[in-house]
Amino acid sequence: MKLKHLGVAIVGLVAITAPFVCPSAAQPAAPGEAERRALFLRGAQLWPVYCNTCHNARTGAEFSPAEWEMIIMHMRTQANLTPEDARAVLEYLRSSR
């Protein structure tokens, strides 16, 4: 009986510590070229809907990729962007440099 509980505890400990020991376990795989292209196209459609409503047109080169990431995090709450839409707009802005 004690052995069974020990096994459950070890499995739980591995599940909790896996992201720290093996960072790739915590992060999804990087998107492939086809997925990035689909995100870019979706972002190109969403950008005028969400961003251009209040802002003048901005090029992707206006800010660095890291700055765009911070801007999207802030604007996601302001514009009620879903996580998927925010990711698509971010890919569009990063790629249109």
C-alpha positions in Angstrom: 0.0 0.0 0.0 2.8 2.5 0.9 4.6 1.6 -2.4 1.5 2.6 -4.4 1.4 6.0 -2.7 5.2 6.5 -3.3 4.7 5.8 -7.0 1.9 8.4 -7.3 4.1 10.9 -5.4 7.0 10.3 -7.7 4.8 10.6 -10.8 3.4 13.9 -9.4 6.8 15.2 -8.6 8.1 14.5 -12.2 5.0 16.2 -13.7 5.6 19.3 -11.5 9.3 19.6 -12.1 9.5 18.6 -15.7 9.1 22.1 -17.1 12.0 23.3 -14.9 14.3 20.3 -15.7 13.3 20.2 -19.4 12.1 23.6 -20.6 10.9 22.2 -23.9 8.3 20.1 -22.0 6.7 23.4 -20.9 6.7 25.1 -24.3 4.8 24.0 -27.4 6.9 23.3 -30.5 7.8 26.3 -32.6 5.2 26.8 -35.4 6.1 25.4 -38.8 6.3 27.5 -41.9 2.7 26.6 -42.9 1.4 27.5 -39.5 3.3 30.8 -39.5 2.0 31.6 -43.0 -1.6 30.9 -41.8 -1.1 33.1 -38.7 0.3 35.9 -40.9 -2.6 35.8 -43.2 -5.1 35.7 -40.3 -3.2 38.6 -38.7 -3.4 40.6 -41.9 -7.2 40.2 -41.9 -7.5 41.0 -38.2 -5.2 44.0 -38.1 -7.6 46.5 -39.7 -10.5 45.2 -37.7 -8.8 45.5 -34.2 -5.9 48.0 -34.6 -6.8 50.3 -37.5 -10.1 51.2 -35.9 -8.3 53.4 -33.4 -4.7 53.8 -34.8 -3.2 55.0 -38.0 -1.6 52.4 -40.2 1.8 51.3 -38.7 4.4 49.3 -40.4 5.9 46.2 -38.7 9.3 48.0 -38.9 8.1 50.8 -36.6 8.9 48.6 -33.5 11.1 45.6 -32.8 9.6 42.1 -32.4 10.0 42.4 -28.6 8.3 45.8 -28.6 5.4 44.4 -30.6 5.0 41.6 -28.1 4.7 44.1 -25.3 2.3 46.2 -27.3 0.1 43.2 -28.2 0.0 42.1 -24.5 -1.3 45.6 -23.6 -3.7 46.0 -26.5 -5.1 42.5 -26.1 -6.9 43.7 -23.0 -7.9 47.0 -24.5 -9.3 45.5 -27.7 -10.6 42.2 -26.2 -8.4 40.2 -28.5 -8.7 36.4 -28.0 -5.3 34.7 -27.5 -5.5 33.2 -31.0 -6.2 36.6 -32.6 -3.5 38.3 -30.6 -1.0 35.7 -31.7 -2.1 36.1 -35.4 -1.8 39.9 -35.2 1.6 39.6 -33.5 2.9 37.3 -36.2 1.6 39.7 -38.9 3.4 42.7 -37.3 6.6 40.8 -36.7 6.7 39.4 -40.2 5.8 42.6 -42.1 9.1 44.3 -41.2 
